[in-house]
Amino acid sequence: MVSVGSKALASRRHRSSISVEDCSMGEDKSTYKSARRKNGMSRKAERGGHGGFDRNDTRQNAFGMIDGGSLNAEKKFSKMKSTSTPQTSFIRKQVDPETTKYFTEISNLFESDTVDFEERSVICGNALAEAEGKEFELATDYILSHTMQSLLEGCNVGDLCNFLHGCAKQFPSIAMDRSGSHVVETAIKSLAMHLQDKDVYPLVEDTLTVICKEIVSNPLDVMCNCYGSHVLRSLLHLCKGVSLESSEFHSRKSSKVLAERLNIKAPRPNEDSGFHIGFPESLKLLVFGLLKGARKDVRILQVDQFGSLVIQTILKSLVGQDDELSHIIPILLGCSEKDSVEGNYIQISVVRDVINLMKETAFSHLMEVILEVAPENIFNELFTIVFKNSLLELSSHPCGNFAVQALISNIKYKHQMELLWSEIGTKVGDLLDMGRSGVVASLIAASQRLQTHEQKCCEALVRAVCSTDESPGCIIPRILYVDRYFSCGDKAKWDFPSGVKIHVMGSLILQTVFRYRSELIQLFITSITSMESNHLLEVAKDSSGARVIEAFLNSDAPAKLKRRLVMKLRGHFGELAMQSSSSFTVEKCYNSSNLSLREAIVSELAALQSDLSKTKQGTHLLRKLDVEGYASRPDQWRSKQASRESAYKEFHDTFGSGRSKSLKTEFLADSSKHTSRPKDVKTIMQEIGHHPTSDIPFLSMSGFKGKSEKGKQGGKTYSRPSTDNNIFDGRKKSSKRKRNNDQSENAEAGKRKRKV
């Protein structure tokens, strides 16, 4: 039996005698490795940044350039960093055998699970007292550092703060160590947990102040170190009062970032806030200390991966503080404070440098955050001074295109969309061909959000994947597999790729498109409803494809066309319901169906009721669709559904809009009665009244925009309203004008019915 409270290890504090039985001091390193793997204590370098779908694309852009700037940036960074003030180095001393023996016994004791909570806290406090003066050696020891983490997790706040005070002078060096970084991050997380007790705030704030002062004395090395960068971001979040487990702290998945940018998922900026009240003074000391100390080395931070991550976190912590951001952002862009003029923050002399920097991975990530947090005056200057006339160049670049995506996602005005469209709107096909589908998706989402250039976006997208003499049925499949379509050598021979995963960006683009008004997306509606049943089933089984079908069913497309799509999935609803990704699609299909189709869906689910009840999504569907009620009492189920349908119809007739749907929507609804469909895109556009001629570009409105068309309705003329305008602008027109437009539409409808 080995006693931790032995005479050889008696410390300054009283230690309770702890007996460790059945624990051998000859325990080899493999035990620690096993424990380390078990506890998930990986020592791998943390990698950060927003990430993105096109980041690693090495294909040439429109200007024949390949991203080769990273190597030059690394050389430049190494040269610049060598001239900076070096961090004070500490010579690591080997932990003496007696201390090693003591902390090994502590580790073995904790692994035995024989210590209760109260006794564990006392043991942790005593052990940390024994570590006094040896914090650096113990924290950076590859094996004993794990024991230190356990002690910091189990001690009280007083012992925790004493440990941090004791290692404050060496905190930067510990933070930059592979093992030490995990120890100090554990200490920071433990501080956060103790903040549930408001009485400890003064003690914790004093500790944070001491640590921050040591860091800001020479911050560059810590900021640009892969381990130190992560520790600094943890410290910033603790001072800000944000949970260290928040999505803002850990780099969010690029798909989630894009979903928010494309208006598919509403951003929730406060979802992780409110963890605690934070430490404003410590945050101010740390933030401005880091920026002040690194100001002379801003060129290094612009291109360094880990330094950029720290700057991104600092910028996010300053959201809402426009004065501070207006001062900091120009400095990060390389602007001189001496030459700054009130009201003009960005200097022309740095524009070319900033454009080139956006082609570097680290600065591209940094620019994304700058565009997200920048005050409006700074954003407008970035838009008009830096990005203007360089949008196509940056959109074509593997890294620069992400900065353009962030720019597009943060514009607020229609005139900004006009400028964007003038530079890249006509290059949609080229951008897709280069693999820059994220830029196209952002452009379409901005159009939908600002309600401008909607029709132009639809036309450009159709033109990019489909010619005038092709069937519209190819539009949806080619966008779903946009990467494979544009990488195909002979596009004329491209066919639906069965068994291949759908491209995420193609899915996001179509989800955005189906939020447009139905009169603008008739070709897309025709395409998805004319897909072959087996192809549609493959799309429904794919998680990205299922979201597209759901978006169509949520759109304002005619109900008859939605039911046409649902009919093609008959016989497979049980199969789809068993998959978690497509179970929501089954529910959407049910909601879009009439009574007979609903009964068909429920009957398929009833056959798999026992299997579905074993899955989470299946249980929800069985309850939501009342499958058990149908299986036991089908007549009662039908009666219940009919009553609901009648009540809904009565409500709609009473409170629904009295105005009929648009003419184009009615045309689509009527076309569902016929089995024959127009042969090609050009014919469809003629049917819905676009009347393209040889002098007018395919699907272009430029040939008749602003012109009048004469009708035979009482000898009067009427103007075709531009579909790029907000449909609600009609409220401002006189009632007489409305009556004239309605009469003209009725006349045109009569012509189209005869033509059909």
N, C-alpha and C positions, 0 to 999 in steps of 0.2 A: 504494500500500500504506500502511495506517495502522497505526502501532505503539502498542499500549496501554502499553508500557513506555517511552514517550517522556519526554523531559526535563521537559516541562511538567507531567506527572502523576507524577513521581517521588515516592514516599511515604516515611513513616518506616521502613517495613519494606522488605526487599529484595524486589524483584519480578523474576520471570523475564521476559525479553523475549518478548512474544507478538505474532506477526505475524498480522494479520487480512487475508487476501486475498479479493478478490472481494466485499467487503462495503462498501457505499456508506454514507457518513455522511448522505446525503440521504434515508435510508429514511423513508417517511412513516408516519403514524399507522395507516393501514389494515393495515400489516404486523403491528403490535402487536395490533390488534383481532383479526386472523386467528389469531395465535398464542394469544391469550387464549381465543378460542372453542375452539381446538384442544385446549388444556390444561384446558378446563372450569373456568376461573377466573371464575366468575360473581360479580357484585357485588350480586346480588339479596338483599333482606333475608331472613334465615332466619325461618321460622315454625315454631312448635313446639306442644306439647301432645299429649294422648292422642288427641284426635279421637274421632269417634263417628258412629253412623249417624243419630242424631236431632238432632245439634247445630244444624243450620240450619233446622230445621222451624219455621215461623212461624205455624203454625195455632194457634188459640186453645185454651187448656187448659180443664179442667172448670170453672174459675172465671171464664171469660171474659177471662183476662188474656193479653196479647201481650207478648212479650219486648221491652220498650222501655227496660230499665234500662241498657243499654250506653252510650247517649248521656249519660245522667246521670252514669254512673260516669266517663266520660272528662272531663266538665266538672269533676267533683269532684276527679279526679286532677290535672288541670292546675292547679287552684286550690291544692291541697295541695303540689304539687311546686314551685310558684313561691316558696313560703315556705321551702324547704329550702336548705341551704348549697350554693352553686353550685360546680361543679368548676372548679379553676384552669384558665383558658383559655390556650392557646398560640397565638401568631400565627404562622401558617405562612409561612415565608420561601420564596421561589422558589429552586429549586436553581440554582446558578451554572452558566453555559454550559460551563465547563471540566469540572466534575464530571459534568454531563449527557453530555458527549461521551465521557468515560471509561467510564461505566456503559453507554452505548449500545454501545460497542465490545465490552464484556464480553458483552452480550446477543447481539450478532451472532456473536461467537465461539462461544458455546454452541449457537446455532441451526445452526451449520455442521457440528456433530458431528465436529470434527477433533481434539478434546481427549480424551486418555485419562483414566482414573479418577484416577490419582495426581496428574497435572498439574492436573486440575480442582480437586482439594482445595486445592492451593497457590494457584491463581488465586482461589478463593473466599475463602480466608483473607486474601490481600493486598487484595482488593477490600473486604472488611468492615473492614479496618484503615483504608482510605481513607475509609470511611463514618463513622468516629469523629467525633462532634460534629455530624453531619448526619443522624443516625438518623431523627429525626422528619420532616424534610423529604423524605428519600428514601422512607420507608415510606408516607407519605401522598400521594406523587405518583402520579397515576393510571397513568402509563406505567412509570416506573422502579420502582414497587412490585413489578412482576412480576419484574424483574431481581433485586430483593432476595430474593424468594421462592426463586429459583433458587440464589442464593448461600447462603442458609440451609439449603437441602436438601443442598448439596454440600460444605459446610465440615466441619472436625473439631469435636469437642465443645468444645475450648478456645476457638476463635474464636467459636463459637455463644454460649457463656456470656459472653464479653467483649462481644459485641454487646448481649445482654440487659442486662448490667450498665450499659452505656453509655446505654441508653434507658429505664432503670428509672424515673427521675423523670417521664418523659413516657409511660410505659407505658399508664396509663388513657386518655390523650388519643389515643394511637395505636390502642388497642383500640376506641374509639368512632368511628373514622374508617372510611368505606366501603372504602378501599383498605388502610389500616393494619391493620384487623382481620384481613385475610387474611395479612398479613406476620407478625404475632405468632402467629397460629394455626399457620402453617407452622413457626415457631420452636419452638412447643410440641410439635408432631408430631415434629420433628427431635430434640428432647430425648428423647422417648419411644423413638425408634429407637436412640439411643446407649446407652440403659439396658441393652442386651444385654450390655454390658461392665460388670461389677459395680464396677470400679475407679473409674468416673466418678461414682458416687453422691454422694460428699461435695461434689464440684464442682457438680453439678446441684442438690443440696439447698440449697447456699449461694445459688445464683442464684434459686431459687424463693422462698427466704425474703425476699430483697431485693425481689422483685416483689410478693409478697403484702403486705408492709408498706406499700408504696406504694398498693396497691389499697384496703386496709381503712381507710386514713386518711380517705377520703370515698367510700364504696362505692355510694351510691344512684344517682348518675348513670350509672355503668357498668352496674349491674344492670338499670336501666330503659331502656337503650339497645339497639336491635335488634342492633347489631354487638357491643357490649360484653358483652351477655348471653351470646352464643355463645362468646366468648373465655373468659369466666368459667367456663362449664360445661366447656370443654376443660381449663382449668387445674385444676378440681376433680377431673376424672377422672384427670388425670396424677398429682395428689397422692394420690388414692385407690388408684392402681395398676390402673385399669381401662382397657382398650383404648379409644382414641378412636373406633374404628370399631364399637363395640359397639352393640347394639340399644337399650340403656338410654340411650346418649348421643344417638343419632339417634332421634327420636320414632318409636315402632313403629307399624305400621299398625293401625288400630282393629280390623280383622278378626282380627288375631293376638291382640290384647289380649282381645277378646271370646271367642276360642276357648279361651284359658286360663281366663277367668272362668267359662265354661260347661262346664268339665271335659272339653272336646273335645280340647284339646292340653295335655299336662302341662307346667306351668311349669318352666323350667330356670334358676333364679336364678344359677347359677354358670357359665353357658355362656360368658360373656365375661370372667369374672374370672380372676385369675392371670396377667395380662399382665406385671406386675412387682410387686415387694413394696411399692411406693408410698413415700410420705413422710409418715408419721403426724404429725410435728410441724408440717410445712408445712400439711398438711390442717387440723389443729386451729387453727393461726393464721389461715388463710383463712376457715374456716367460722365460727368464733366472732367473728372480726373483722367479717365481713359482717353477722352477726346483731346484734352489739352496735351497729355503726354505723347499722344500718337500723331498730333497735328503735323509735326515735321516729317513724319514717316507715312503720310497719307498715301503716297504713291505705292508703298508696300502693301498697305491694307486693301487697296483697290484690287489687287491681283492675287492676294493670298486667300486661299480657300477658307482657312479657319479664322483669320482676322476679319474677313467679310462676314462670317456668321455672327461674330460678336457685334459688329456694327449694325447688322440687320436687327438683332435683338434690342440694341440701344434705340434704334429708330422706332421700333414698335412700342417701346416703353414710353416714348415721348408723344404718342398719338394724342392730338388735341392741344398740344402746346405749340401753337403755330409760330410764335415768335422764336422759340428755340430751334424749331425745325428749319425756319427760314434762314437762320444763321448757320446751322450745321450742314445742310444739304449742299449749298454752294462750295463749302470747303471740301466735302467729300468728292465733289466733281472736279476739284483742282482749281477752283477760282481763287484769285488773290483777294485777300481782305483789303489790301491797300487800294486796289482799283475798283472796289465795289461802289455802286451808286445806288442811292435810295430809290427803290422801285424797279431797279434793274439788277437782278440777282445773278444771272448767268451771263458770263462774258463770252463774246464771240470767239475770242482767242482759244478757248478750251473746247469748242464744239467738235472739231475733228478728232481731238484726243478722246473725248467721251464716246464718240461713235466707234472708234477703234477699240476702246476698252469694253464696250458692250459685246464685242466678239470674243471676249475672254469669259470663261465659265463663272469665275468668282464675281466679277463685276456685273455680269448679266443677272445673277441672283440678287445682287445688291440693288441694281436698278429697278428690279421688280418691286422690291420693298419700298424704295424711294417713291415710286409712282403711286403706290398704295397709300402712303402716309403723308405725302407732300401737301401742304396748304394749296389752295386753289391758285394763288398768284404764282407760286413756284411751278405747279403743274402746267399752267398755261404757257409759261416761258419754256419749259422743257418741250412742250408740244410744238410751239411755233419756232423756237430757235434751234433746238437740237434735232428733233425727229423730222421736222418738215423738210421735204426734198431728199430724205434719206430712208424713207419708210420701206421702199422696195429693196434697197440694199440690205437693210437690217432684217427684213422679213425673209430674205433668201438665205440668211446665215444660220448655221446650226445652233449657235448660242444667241445671237442677236434677235432671233424671231421670238424668243420668250419675253424679251423686253417690250417688243411691239404688242404681244398679246396682253401684257399688263397695261400698256398704254391704252389700247382699245377698250379694255374692260373697265377703265376708270374715266372715260370721257363722259361728259354730262350734257353736251349741247349738240344740236343738229348741225350747226356750222362746222363743228369738229368732225362729225361724221362725213360731211361733204368733202373736207380736205382729205380725209383718209381714203374715201372712195376715188377721188381724183388720182391718187397715186397707186393704190393697190387693188381697187375694185374691179378693174378690167383685167387683172392678172390672176383671177381665182384659179383658172385652169393651170397656169404655170406654177402657182404656189402648191397646188395639190400634186402636181407632177414632181416637184422637188421634195415632197414629203413634209410640207409646212401646213398640214391640215389644221393645226392649232390656231394659226393666224386666221384662216378662213372661218373656223368655228367662232372665234371671238368677234369677227366682223359681222357675222350673221346674228349673233346674240346681241351685239350693240344696236344693230338695226331694229331688232324686235323690241329691245328695251326702250329705245328713243322714238320708236314708231316713225322711222324715216328710212328711205331707200329699201323698203321691204321687197317690193316687186323686182327692183334691180338685183337684189341679192338672190332671189329665187331664179331669175333668168340667168344670171351668171353661173349659178351652181348647175342648172340643167344644161347649159351650154358646155360646161366643162366635162360632162360625162356622157352626153347624148347629142347626136346630130339630128337634123330636122327630118331625115328620112327613116329614122329608127323608131321602133315601138317604144312608148313611154314605160313599158314594163321593165326596161333595163335600168331605169334611173335608181330606184331604191337598192337593188342588189349591188350596183357599182359603187354607190356611196357607202353601203355597209362594209364592203371589202375594198375601200378606197386605196389602201396600200397595194394590194395585189393587182387591182385593175391598172393603176398607173405604172406599176413595175412590169406589166405584161408587154412583151415585145410587139406582138401583133394584137392590138386591142380589138380588132374585128373578130378575132377568134376566141375572145375571152368568154368564159361561161361560168355559171354559178359554181363556186368551189365547194362542193359538198364535204362535210367533215372538217372544215377549217374554222377556226375561231374568228368571230367578227371583230373588226377593228374598232377599238374604243372611240377614237375620234370620229369615225363615220357614224357611230351610234349617237354620239353627242350632237353632231351636226343635225341629224334627222330629228332628234328630240326637240331641238330648237326650232327647226322648220315647222313642225306640226303645232307650234304655238302661234304661228301666223294665222291671219284670217283665212277662212277656207277658200275664198275667191282668189287668193293669191297663190294657192298651192294645189290647184286642181290636177296638175301633172303628177305631183307626188302622191296625191290621193288615188288617182287612176293607176299609178304604178304599183302601189302596195296592195290594192284590191285585185289586181290582175296577176299577182304572183301565183305560181303553181303551188298546189297544196303541199307537196313534199318539201319545197323550198321554204314555204312559210312555216312549216313545222320545225325545220332546222333553225330558223331564225328565232322561233319562240323558245326553243330549248337552250339557246345561248343567252347568257345573262345580259349581255349588251344588246342583243337583238330583241329580247323580251321587253326591254325598256322602250324600244322604238314602237313596238306594237301597242304598248300601254299609252304612249304619247299620242298615237293616232286615235285610239279609242277615247282619249280625253279631249281630243280636238273638237272643233265645231263642224266637222264634216257631217254630211247627212247620215241619219240613223240607218237608212237602208244600206248604205255602203259599208257602214260598220258591221252590220249583220252579215253582209256578203263575206267579209273577212272571217267572221266568227264561224260561218258555215264551213269554211275550208279546214277548220281545225276539229270538226266533229269526228268523234271516234278516238281522239287523243287527249281529251281533257283529263282523264284519270292519270295518264302518263305524265302530263305536264304538272299536275297537282302534286305528284310525288317529288318533284324537284323544287327546292327552296327558291331558286331564282325565277322560276316561271309560275309559281303558285299564285303570285299577285296578278299575273296575266290572265289566269283562269277567272279570278274574281272580276277583273275588268271586263272580260268577255261576257260574263254573266250579267253585269250591270248594263251592258250595251245591247242585250238581247231582248226579244219579245218573249211572250209566255211559252211558246212551243220550244224555242231554242233553250230557254232556261231549264225547262223540264229535261231536255236532252242532256244538258251539261250535268244536272244533278243526278240523273240516272246513271251516267258514267261514273260519277264519284261514289254513288251508293254501292256499286259493284266492288269498289276497293276500300270500303269503309273501314274495315279492320286494319288494313295496312296504313291508311291515312291517319288513323287515330294514334299511331305510334310516332308520328312526326309532329314537330312544332307547327309547321305551316299547315299540315293536314288537319290538325285539330281546329285551327282557326277557320279554315274553309268549311269544315263540317258544321261548325256552329253558325257561321255567318250565312251559309246557304240553306240551313235547316235540312241537311241531308237525311238525318235520322227521322225527321218528321215526314219526309217524302217516302222513305223506305217503309215506314209503318202505316201511314195514312195518306196515300197519294191524292185521293179526292179532296181531303181537307187541305192539303198543301196547295193544290191548284186553286181552290176557292180562296184561300188566304192571299195567294199571289195576284189573283184577279181583282180582289178588293183593293189591294195596294195600287195596282195599275189604274183602277178606276178613280181612286182618291187622288193619285198624282195627276191624271188627266184633268180632273175637275179643278184642281188647284191651278194647273197651268192655264186652263181656259179662263179662269177667273182673274188670276194675277199676272199671267205671262204677257209678253209684249204682243200688242195687236198688230204691229207692223210685220209684214211677211218677210221671209228670209230673202237674201239678195238673189238677183236673177241668176247669177252664175251657180250659186248653190243649188237652186231649183233645177237648173240644167243637169247637174250631176245626179240629183235625186231621180229625175226622169230617166236618165240614161241607164239607171240600174234595172229598168224594166226590160231592157233589150239585151239579148245575148251577144249581138255584134258590137264591136268597139272600133273606133277609128284606127286606121292602120299605122299612122305615124304621128309624131309630135306636131308637125305643121298642120295637119288636118284638125287636130284637137283645138289648136289655137284659133283656127278659122271658125270652128264651131262656137267657141265662146266669145267671139267678137273682136279678136285682136287684128285680123285681116292683114297679115304681113305681106308685103310686096317685095319685088326684087330690089327695090331701092332702100328698103328698111332692114337693118340687121335683124337676125333671128331673135325673136322675143324682145326686141328693143322697143321702148316707148318713145324714143327720140324722134321717130318719124311722124308722130301726130300729137306729141305733148303740147298742150296749149292751143291746139287748133280746134275749130268747131266742126261738128257734123250736123248736117241738115236732116231733119226728119219731116215726115209728112203729117205731123200732128198739129192740125189747125194752122198750117202755114208758118209755124214758128220754128226757130232754130234752138238747139240746145247744145251745151258743151259737155263732152265726156269728162266727168270728174277724175282727176289724177289719183290713181290708187296709191301713190306714194304719200299722199296726204292722210292725216288722221281721219278716220271715218266719222268721228264725232264733230268734225268741223262743220258739218251740215247744220248744226244747231244755230249757227250764226246767220244762216241764210234766211231770206224771207219766206213766208209760207207759200207765196205765189210761186217762187222758184221751185220749192219742194213739189208742188202739185205738177208743175211742168215736167220735172225729172221723173216723177212716178208715172205720168202718162207716157213719157218716152220709153221708159223701161217696159211698160206693159205692151207697147207696140212692138218693141224689139223682141220680147218674149214670144209674141204670136208668130213672128217670122221664124224664130228658132225652132219652135214646135213643128212648124210645117217642114222645115229643113230636115229635122230628125226623122 
